[in-house]
């Protein structure tokens, strides 16, 4: 959501005369920050994370609003040959042929590991996996040459310099990761948070989201 929020929030601020402070955390760190009491008027995360924080009493039950859907794609280092990933068998062969594979620590990485189990190559790929540090994207390890091929959400691959986007996973293997907003139990500015959610789900933002590799939820 970083690129989407950095593109959209200034428009919201200008139209509404408000100032929004953005804090970005990895999927693993965000729940910890919320449990520690980091102040927020709105939390944006996956539905699974939101459900966990609702159960913990940190977010308000029933306040979740789905914002975007994000698909998973593949990238290689800029100028490198692009592998065939048009079918499930071709994607499997591309991963097996690669010397190293970049895998995220976030939702796309969790999904990919379950997918590799399904394809029967989890142990083989795990042995040559390159996992970025928290907050670092797969595209960066592909750009540096540490990983020959990388798999992550399309919206997280497209902004990274030094890589070539190959394409989305084939339909038979694709997933859509949802990002949603929810209200913390300690919200200080509920009206402002609601106005931001309304803006982020408006028709106005759809072209911008699609240009970033996201689809409105």
C-alpha positions in Angstrom: 0.0 0.0 0.0 3.0 2.4 0.3 2.9 3.7 -3.3 -0.8 3.9 -3.3 -1.0 5.9 -0.1 1.9 8.1 -1.1 0.1 8.9 -4.4 -3.4 9.3 -3.0 -3.1 10.9 0.5 -1.8 14.2 -0.8 -4.9 14.5 -3.0 -7.1 13.7 0.0 -5.2 16.3 2.1 -5.7 19.0 -0.6 -9.4 18.2 -1.1 -10.2 18.0 2.6 -7.8 20.5 4.2 -6.5 17.8 6.5 -3.0 16.5 7.2 -2.4 12.7 7.4 0.6 11.2 9.1 1.6 7.9 7.5 3.5 5.2 9.3 4.6 2.1 7.3 5.5 -1.2 8.9 6.0 -4.7 7.5 3.2 -7.2 7.8 5.0 -8.9 10.7 5.8 -5.7 12.6 2.4 -3.9 12.2 0.4 -6.0 14.7 3.2 -5.7 17.2 3.1 -1.9 17.0 -0.7 -1.8 17.4 -0.5 -4.1 20.4 2.2 -1.9 21.9 -0.2 1.0 21.7 1.2 2.9 18.8 -1.4 5.7 18.2 -3.5 5.5 15.0 -6.8 6.7 13.7 -6.8 4.0 11.0 -5.0 0.7 10.4 -4.5 -0.8 6.9 -3.6 -4.5 6.7 -4.7 -7.8 5.4 -8.1 -9.1 6.6 -6.3 -11.9 8.6 -4.3 -9.3 10.5 -7.3 -7.2 11.1 -9.3 -10.2 12.4 -6.5 -11.0 14.8 -6.3 -7.4 16.1 -10.1 -7.3 16.5 -9.9 -10.5 18.6 -7.3 -8.8 20.7 -9.6 -5.9 21.3 -7.2 -3.5 19.5 -9.5 -2.8 16.4 -13.3 -2.3 16.4 -15.3 -5.2 15.3 -17.4 -4.5 12.1 -15.2 -1.5 11.1 -13.3 -3.3 8.3 -13.6 -1.9 4.8 -11.8 -3.6 2.0 -9.7 -1.2 -0.1 -7.8 -3.1 -2.8 -6.9 -6.5 -4.3 -3.3 -7.2 -5.2 -2.1 -10.0 -7.5 1.2 -11.8 -7.4 3.8 -11.5 -10.1 7.3 -12.4 -11.2 10.4 -10.3 -12.0 14.0 -10.8 -13.1 17.0 -8.6 -13.1 16.9 -5.8 -15.8 18.1 -7.2 -19.1 18.0 -10.9 -18.0 16.0 -13.4 -20.2 12.4 -13.5 -19.1 11.3 -17.1 -18.3 8.1 -18.6 -19.5 5.5 -18.5 -16.7 2.4 -18.7 -18.9 1.2 -22.0 -17.4 1.6 -23.8 -14.1 4.1 -26.3 -15.5 6.1 -23.5 -17.1 6.2 -21.5 -13.8 7.3 -24.6 -11.9 10.0 -25.3 -14.5 11.2 -21.6 -14.3 11.6 -21.9 -10.5 13.4 -25.2 -10.7 15.8 -23.8 -13.4 16.6 -20.6 -11.4 19.8 -20.6 -9.3 18.1 -18.5 -6.6 14.6 -17.4 -5.9 13.5 -14.2 -4.0 10.6 -14.9 -1.7 8.9 -12.3 0.5 8.4 -12.5 4.3 4.9 -11.0 3.8 1.5 -12.3 2.5 2.8 -13.1 -1.0 5.6 -15.2 0.5 3.2 -17.1 2.8 1.0 -17.8 -0.2 4.0 -18.8 -2.4 5.2 -21.4 0.2 1.8 -23.0 0.2 1.8 -23.0 -3.5 5.2 -24.6 -3.7 3.9 -27.3 -1.4 1.0 -27.9 -3.8 3.4 -28.1 -6.7 5.6 -30.6 -4.8 8.8 -28.4 -5.0 8.7 -26.6 -1.6 11.9 -28.2 -0.2 13.8 -27.8 -3.5 13.0 -24.1 -3.8 13.4 -23.3 -0.1 17.0 -24.6 -0.3 17.8 -21.7 -2.7 15.4 -19.1 -1.5 16.6 -15.5 -0.8 14.5 -13.7 1.7 14.8 -9.9 2.0 15.1 -8.3 5.4 11.8 -7.0 6.9 10.8 -3.8 5.1 12.9 -4.7 2.0 11.2 -5.8 -1.1 12.0 -8.9 -3.3 12.7 -6.6 -6.2 15.7 -5.2 -4.5 17.4 -8.6 -4.1 16.6 -9.3 -7.7 18.1 -6.0 -8.8 21.2 -6.6 -6.9 21.7 -10.1 -8.4 21.2 -11.9 -5.1 18.1 -13.6 -6.5 17.8 -14.6 -10.1 14.0 -14.6 -10.1 11.6 -13.0 -7.6 8.0 -13.4 -6.7 6.0 -10.8 -4.9 2.8 -8.7 -5.2 2.8 -6.9 -8.6 2.3 -3.5 -6.9 5.5 -4.2 -4.9 7.6 -5.2 -7.9 6.6 -2.4 -10.4 8.3 0.5 -8.5 11.7 -1.2 -8.1 14.4 0.0 -10.4 16.8 -2.5 -11.9 14.3 -5.2 -12.5 12.1 -6.3 -15.4 8.5 -7.3 -14.6 7.8 -10.7 -16.3 4.1 -10.9 -15.6 1.5 -12.2 -13.2 1.3 -15.8 -12.0 -0.7 -18.0 -14.4 -4.4 -17.9 -13.5 -4.4 -21.5 -12.2 -1.9 -20.5 -9.5 -2.9 -16.9 -8.9 -4.2 -15.4 -5.7 -5.6 -12.0 -4.8 -4.4 -10.5 -1.5 -6.8 -8.0 0.0 -5.8 -4.9 1.9 -8.4 -3.4 4.2 -8.9 -0.5 6.6 -10.2 -0.8 10.2 -10.7 1.6 13.1 -8.6 1.2 16.3 -10.4 1.0 19.5 -8.5 4.1 20.6 -9.2 6.2 17.5 -8.9 9.9 18.3 -10.3 11.3 15.0 -13.0 8.9 13.7 -14.5 11.4 11.3 -11.2 12.1 9.6 -10.5 8.4 9.4 -13.9 7.7 7.9 -13.4 10.5 5.3 -10.1 9.0 4.3 -11.6 5.6 3.8 -14.4 7.1 1.7 -11.8 8.7 -0.5 -9.7 5.5 -0.8 -12.8 3.6 -2.0 -14.1 6.3 -4.4 -14.2 6.0 -8.2 -11.8 8.9 -8.3 -8.8 6.7 -7.2 -9.5 3.7 -9.5 -7.2 4.8 -12.4 -4.4 5.6 -10.0 -4.7 2.2 -8.2 -4.7 0.3 -11.5 -1.6 2.2 -12.7 0.1 0.9 -9.6 -0.8 -2.7 -10.2 -3.8 -2.8 -7.8 -7.5 -3.4 -8.3 -10.2 -1.7 -6.2 -11.8 -4.2 -3.8 
